[in-house]
Amino acid sequence: MDHFFIETLGLSENTFAYVLLPILIFMARICEVSVNTIRLIYMLGGRRYTSTIMGFFEALIWLIAMRQIFQHLDNWVCYVAYPGGFAAGIFVGMIIEERIAYGKVIIRIISHKDVTLLIEYMVKERFRYTLLDAEGHAGRGKLVFTVLPRERLEDLLKMLKSILPSAFYTIQNVKAASESGVLPEETSSFQLFTWLRGVIRN
């Protein structure tokens, strides 16, 4: 890599060592940690092939970055770029994870007020739900239980805060959920384009 930038592109050794190389290490670290975040999401979701392939690229990026670190052990800027890229990668990975909105979530809503408007909204949006009578220290109330795609979670929460701002709710990730009473088959197909679509979705 040194020969390409110094001899081919004509960069000075100092420019490469103290400017370009740290930037490349910083960006490589961001990519590695971001890929690791996506890999964990798909691994927990049962996507074996997708998470395996991403693990390969994650390790490859790490090896490339570490190789440059060991070749420039006397360059203190690289020691700043490496952990800096790790920290930035966590931030970028969290943004990507929010964009992907992969999988399903369980929402449990408890309210001591009338939930009719909430139920009408869920019926309109075709959210499957279960409505139960509940009782707690504050008296009798209603428990609404639903499982929905994570990408629809924000819409439901906005409506919930609008019509039942005092309602208590919990959210839990779901690895799999049955459809029409039939248990879903475990899938192992490659789903790389799913998260790409999530990243670019507005």
PyMOL commands that set and color helices and strands:
alter all, ss='L'
color gray80, all
select helices_A, chain A and resi 2-8+13-44+48-71+76-100+116-124+150-163+192-200
alter helices_A, ss='H'
color red, helices_A
select strands_A, chain A and resi 104-111+129-136+139-149+168-174
alter strands_A, ss='S'
color yellow, strands_A
deselect
rebuild
show_as cartoon
